[in-house]
Amino acid sequence: MRVIVKPSEAEGKVLVIAELSLMEYFEARRGADIVYRCTSGRVASPLARFIGESIAYLRGIRHCGSV
């Protein structure tokens, strides 16, 4: 997996692109489907929910290990 970060056209924002192999994508999609089923289908896109929860997790650990 490779993560590409580029400045966004929106001021103060960045664009994060994850480049995945097909196998990694299908594993992520399978995980997203599990999350979707466990939330009773309250989300239109299970992959979007999976990504959203991943971003929330990363925000939560952003300063982990900072001195």
C-alpha positions in Angstrom: 0.0 0.0 0.0 1.2 3.5 -0.7 -0.3 6.7 0.6 0.0 9.9 -1.5 -0.7 13.2 0.1 -1.2 16.3 -2.1 -2.2 19.9 -1.4 -5.9 20.3 -2.1 -7.4 23.2 -4.0 -9.3 24.0 -0.8 -7.2 26.3 1.4 -5.7 24.5 4.4 -6.7 21.0 3.2 -4.8 18.0 1.8 -5.9 15.2 -0.4 -5.0 11.7 0.8 -4.9 9.0 -1.8 -4.4 5.4 -0.8 -3.0 3.2 -3.6 -3.9 -0.4 -2.8 -3.4 -3.7 -4.5 -6.7 -5.4 -5.6 -6.2 -7.9 -2.7 -5.9 -5.1 -0.2 -8.9 -3.4 -1.6 -11.1 -6.5 -1.4 -9.9 -7.1 2.2 -10.8 -3.5 3.1 -14.2 -3.9 1.3 -14.9 -7.1 3.2 -14.1 -5.4 6.5 -16.3 -2.5 5.5 -19.2 -4.9 4.7 -18.8 -6.4 8.2 -19.0 -2.9 9.8 -22.1 -2.2 7.6 -23.9 -5.3 8.7 -23.1 -4.7 12.4 -24.6 -1.2 12.2 -27.9 -2.4 10.8 -27.3 -0.7 7.5 -27.4 2.9 8.8 -24.8 3.9 6.2 -25.3 4.2 2.5 -21.8 3.1 1.7 -20.0 0.5 3.9 -16.6 1.4 2.4 -17.2 5.1 3.2 -18.1 4.2 6.8 -14.9 2.0 7.1 -12.8 4.9 5.7 -14.5 7.4 8.0 -13.9 5.2 11.0 -10.3 4.7 10.0 -9.8 8.5 9.8 -11.4 9.0 13.2 -9.1 6.4 14.6 -6.0 8.1 13.0 -7.1 11.4 14.4 -7.5 9.8 17.8 -3.9 8.6 17.8 -2.4 11.6 16.0 -0.3 12.7 19.0 0.5 9.2 20.3 4.2 9.0 20.9 4.7 12.8 20.6 7.0 14.3 23.2 
